[in-house]
Amino acid sequence: MNKKILPAAGIIIVAIILIAINELTELTFIKDYALILIIAGMLLGVWLTKLSVKSKEKND
């Protein structure tokens, strides 16, 4: 698996969730913490990539 897919997917999923929350609600914390949440999504994707690589190495 390409190591860039999961971090990119994390960013895309978090961005879609933030856009949906921003459009459908009147919450203001989304505007304040959007960048932090997008970066957290990317880091989650990086962590999942490392976890899957370790799992594949362990099984081989």
Contacts in CASP RR format, 6 or more apart in sequence:
PFRMAT RR
TARGET T0000
AUTHOR 0000-0000-0000
METHOD contacts of the structure
MODEL  1
MNKKILPAAGIIIVAIILIAINELTELTFIKDYALILIIAGMLLGVWLTK
LSVKSKEKND
1 49 0 8 1.000
1 52 0 8 1.000
3 49 0 8 1.000
3 53 0 8 1.000
5 49 0 8 1.000
6 45 0 8 1.000
6 46 0 8 1.000
6 48 0 8 1.000
6 49 0 8 1.000
6 52 0 8 1.000
7 41 0 8 1.000
7 42 0 8 1.000
7 43 0 8 1.000
7 45 0 8 1.000
7 46 0 8 1.000
7 49 0 8 1.000
9 45 0 8 1.000
10 41 0 8 1.000
10 42 0 8 1.000
10 44 0 8 1.000
10 45 0 8 1.000
11 38 0 8 1.000
11 41 0 8 1.000
11 42 0 8 1.000
13 41 0 8 1.000
14 37 0 8 1.000
14 38 0 8 1.000
14 40 0 8 1.000
14 41 0 8 1.000
15 38 0 8 1.000
18 30 0 8 1.000
18 34 0 8 1.000
18 37 0 8 1.000
18 38 0 8 1.000
21 27 0 8 1.000
21 30 0 8 1.000
22 30 0 8 1.000
22 31 0 8 1.000
END
